[in-house]
Amino acid sequence: MAFMFNFSAETADDKKEGVSDSNCPSVQVADIKCDKTGNHHLTPASEVCVHKQSEIDKSITVSSHKVGSTILKYLDPSDVEEQIRSRGDKEGAIIKAISAHSDLVAHVYEGGLKIWECSLDLIHYLQEVDIDFTNKKVLELGCGAGLPGIFALKHGAENVTLQDYNEEVLEEMTVPNVLLNSPDDKGDINGRCRFIAGDWSRLESFLKDHDITSKYDIILTSETIYSIESQPVLHDVLKALLSPGGTVYVAAKTHYFGVGGGTRMFEDLVKERGDFTINVCKEYKDGVQREILKMKLTHESDNR
């Protein structure tokens, strides 16, 4: 069940089938290397590129999700996981998560092979309010399977940057999903999509150093505020990368039991910092309570 891609990654000089509705992600603390101050080493930023000879093995199941008239295709996560397991590579981030029987391993793997519930919430919200992506520059942070970013791409976005903590996730899941939803012209994909791995705190400098769009009209992110530790970093990267007049949409659970994060805590942080206005624009009360948050730079809010 080989899933063959020919990728290359440019590294800076210092240089997430089935929807997961887990209310309490199982976060395992991995053996993380620290510097002399006791701080975690940050994962360097890198870019994954698509080559014309890239192809998807037909033995891998392709699933789909319909949003309005839009059909989003994606590789079955269990097939991708099994393929990675079959290679016998014991060093990869995904294998470490599989070995730990966890969807999330702190500072190692952030659930990129899962189709997370809130990412689907976000896509349905974007469809419901008819967000205009025409000629917009879009960033999806913590993209995993990349479905919200792919939705934007299929609805006229000028370009989409898909970012995930793990380069391996981009190679195994994100890029293939973009290919499944795109025309056969892979040159067009390279022209409209960039795939960036690494820690959020390295993202702004990497984009500037590699002459990639450093300000975005729309930033999308889902299930990324479960960790209290990561919320300030997310706030800072949103502030750095959002264009004046731009909008951020955050899809998440109201509270992540066992790990502490959630929409109320993130909302409090944003209000305390004062750089954004923030409001709940959609609530989902079926099952675990979930929300869509809308953020705009201070004094730029609108009534939509």
C-alpha positions in Angstrom: 0.0 0.0 0.0 2.7 2.4 -1.0 1.9 6.1 -1.1 4.7 7.4 -3.3 5.7 11.1 -3.4 8.9 12.8 -4.4 9.3 15.7 -2.1 12.0 18.2 -1.3 12.2 20.4 1.7 14.1 23.7 2.0 15.1 24.2 5.6 15.8 27.6 7.3 19.4 28.4 8.2 18.8 28.0 12.0 17.0 26.3 10.9 -4.4 16.0 12.5 -11.1 7.6 8.0 -13.1 9.3 10.5 -13.7 12.5 12.3 -12.1 12.7 15.7 -14.6 14.2 18.3 -12.4 13.4 21.2 -13.3 15.7 24.1 -10.0 15.1 25.9 -7.0 14.7 23.6 -4.5 12.3 25.1 -1.4 14.4 25.4 1.8 12.5 26.0 4.9 14.3 27.1 7.7 13.1 24.9 11.5 13.0 25.6 12.2 16.6 24.4 15.7 18.0 24.1 16.1 21.3 25.9 18.7 24.0 25.8 20.8 25.2 28.7 18.0 27.4 29.9 15.6 24.5 30.1 13.6 25.7 27.1 12.4 23.3 24.4 14.2 23.4 21.1 11.9 24.8 18.5 11.3 22.8 15.4 13.0 24.6 12.5 10.8 25.8 9.6 10.9 24.1 6.3 9.0 24.1 3.0 7.6 21.0 1.3 7.4 21.2 -2.5 5.2 19.3 -4.9 6.9 17.7 -8.0 5.3 16.8 -11.3 6.0 13.1 -10.8 4.0 13.0 -7.5 1.3 10.4 -7.6 -1.2 8.7 -5.2 -1.4 4.9 -5.0 -5.0 3.9 -5.9 -5.0 1.3 -3.2 -5.3 4.0 -0.6 -8.9 4.8 0.3 -10.1 8.2 -0.6 -12.9 9.6 1.5 -15.0 12.8 0.9 -17.0 15.4 2.7 -19.7 17.5 1.1 -20.2 21.1 2.0 -23.0 22.7 0.0 -22.1 22.0 -3.6 -18.4 21.5 -2.7 -16.9 18.1 -2.4 -13.7 17.8 -0.4 -11.6 14.7 -0.9 -9.0 13.4 1.5 -7.0 10.3 2.1 -8.3 7.9 4.8 -6.2 8.6 7.9 -6.1 5.0 9.0 -4.7 3.9 5.6 -2.0 6.6 5.8 -1.1 5.6 9.3 -0.9 1.9 8.4 1.3 2.7 5.5 3.7 4.7 7.7 3.7 1.9 10.2 4.5 -0.7 7.6 7.7 1.1 6.6 9.3 0.2 9.9 10.7 3.7 10.5 10.9 4.1 14.3 12.2 7.7 14.3 9.3 9.6 12.7 7.0 11.9 14.7 3.9 10.0 13.5 5.4 6.6 14.6 6.2 8.0 18.0 2.5 9.1 18.4 1.3 5.6 17.2 3.7 4.0 19.7 2.3 6.2 22.5 -1.3 5.4 21.4 -1.9 9.1 21.3 -3.4 11.7 18.9 -1.2 14.3 20.4 2.4 14.2 21.7 3.5 17.5 23.0 6.3 19.1 21.0 6.5 16.1 18.7 3.2 15.4 16.9 0.0 17.6 16.9 -2.6 15.2 15.5 -2.1 16.0 11.9 -3.5 12.8 10.5 -7.0 13.2 12.1 -10.0 14.9 10.5 -10.8 16.9 13.6 -14.5 17.8 14.3 -13.9 21.5 14.5 -12.2 21.7 11.1 -15.5 20.5 9.6 -17.4 23.0 11.7 -15.2 25.7 10.3 -15.8 24.7 6.7 -19.5 24.5 7.2 -19.5 28.0 8.8 -17.4 29.4 5.9 -20.0 28.0 3.5 -23.0 29.1 5.6 -22.0 32.8 5.7 -20.5 32.7 2.1 -17.1 34.1 2.9 -15.6 35.6 -0.2 -12.2 34.1 -0.8 -11.8 35.6 -4.3 -8.2 36.8 -4.8 -7.6 36.5 -1.1 -4.3 35.4 0.5 -5.2 32.7 3.0 -3.2 30.9 5.7 -4.3 27.8 7.6 -2.4 27.3 10.8 -2.0 23.8 12.2 -3.6 22.5 9.0 -3.2 18.7 9.3 -5.4 17.3 6.5 -5.8 20.9 5.3 -9.6 20.8 4.5 -10.4 24.4 5.4 -7.4 25.7 3.3 -8.5 23.4 0.4 -12.0 24.8 0.7 -10.6 28.3 0.4 -8.5 27.2 -2.6 -11.6 25.8 -4.3 -13.5 29.0 -3.7 -11.1 31.3 -5.5 -8.3 32.2 -3.0 -5.4 33.7 -4.8 -3.0 31.6 -2.8 -3.1 29.4 0.3 -0.3 28.7 2.7 -0.8 25.5 4.7 1.2 25.2 7.9 1.6 22.2 10.2 4.1 21.5 13.0 5.2 18.3 11.2 6.8 18.2 7.8 5.9 14.5 7.8 2.2 15.4 8.0 2.5 17.8 5.1 4.2 15.1 3.0 1.9 12.2 3.9 -1.5 14.0 4.3 -1.8 17.7 3.4 -0.1 17.7 0.0 -1.9 14.5 -1.2 -5.2 16.0 -0.2 -4.5 19.2 -2.1 -3.6 17.1 -5.2 -6.9 15.1 -4.8 -8.9 18.4 -4.9 -6.9 20.1 -7.7 -6.6 19.9 -11.5 -3.9 17.7 -12.9 -1.6 20.7 -13.5 0.8 20.4 -10.5 2.5 23.6 -11.7 -0.7 25.4 -10.8 -0.6 23.9 -7.3 2.9 25.2 -6.7 1.8 28.6 -7.9 -1.2 28.8 -5.6 -0.1 26.7 -2.5 2.9 26.7 -0.1 3.4 24.0 2.5 5.3 25.1 5.6 6.4 23.0 8.5 7.7 24.0 11.9 7.0 25.9 15.1 4.7 28.9 14.9 7.4 31.1 16.5 9.6 30.5 13.5 7.0 31.1 10.9 7.1 34.9 10.4 10.9 35.0 9.9 10.8 32.0 7.5 8.1 33.6 5.3 10.2 36.8 5.1 13.5 35.0 4.5 12.0 32.9 1.7 10.1 35.7 0.0 6.7 34.1 0.7 3.6 36.2 1.4 4.0 37.5 5.0 0.6 39.0 5.5 -2.7 37.3 5.0 -6.3 38.5 4.3 -7.8 35.4 6.0 -6.3 33.1 8.6 -8.0 29.9 9.5 -7.2 27.6 12.4 -9.1 24.7 14.1 -8.4 22.7 17.3 -5.2 24.6 18.0 -6.0 26.2 21.3 -6.2 23.0 23.4 -2.8 23.8 24.9 -2.6 26.7 27.4 1.1 26.9 26.6 0.6 27.4 22.9 -2.1 30.1 23.1 0.2 33.1 23.5 2.4 31.9 20.7 -0.7 31.5 18.4 -1.8 35.0 19.4 1.5 36.5 18.5 1.7 34.8 15.1 -1.8 35.9 14.3 -0.9 39.4 15.1 2.3 39.3 13.0 0.7 37.7 9.9 -2.8 39.2 9.6 -3.2 42.0 7.0 -4.8 45.2 8.0 -8.6 44.6 7.5 -8.0 40.9 7.6 -10.0 38.3 9.5 -9.1 35.3 11.7 -11.5 32.4 12.2 -10.7 30.0 15.1 -12.7 26.8 15.5 -12.4 25.0 18.8 -14.1 23.3 21.7 -15.2 25.5 24.6 -13.1 23.5 26.9 -10.6 20.7 26.5 -10.9 18.6 29.6 -7.6 17.3 30.9 -5.4 19.8 29.0 -7.0 23.1 30.1 -7.4 25.1 27.0 -10.5 26.2 25.1 -12.3 29.1 23.6 -13.1 31.0 26.9 -9.5 30.9 28.0 -8.2 32.0 24.6 -10.9 34.7 24.4 -9.7 36.0 27.8 -6.1 36.1 26.6 -7.0 38.0 23.4 -9.0 40.6 25.3 -6.3 41.0 27.8 -3.7 41.7 25.1 -5.9 44.2 23.4 -4.6 43.7 19.8 -7.8 42.1 18.5 -11.5 42.3 18.8 -12.9 38.8 19.3 -16.5 37.4 19.3 -18.3 34.1 19.0 -19.9 34.0 15.6 -21.2 30.4 15.8 -22.0 27.9 18.5 -22.4 24.1 18.2 -24.2 22.4 21.1 -24.6 18.9 19.7 -22.2 16.7 21.6 -19.2 18.6 23.0 -19.8 22.3 22.9 -17.8 24.0 20.1 -17.5 27.5 18.8 -16.2 29.6 15.9 -14.4 32.7 17.0 -13.9 35.7 14.8 -11.0 38.0 15.3 -10.0 41.3 13.7 -7.2 43.7 14.5 -8.4 46.3 17.0 -10.6 49.1 15.5 -11.2 47.0 12.3 -14.2 44.9 13.4 -17.3 44.8 11.3 -20.8 43.5 11.8 -20.6 40.4 9.7 
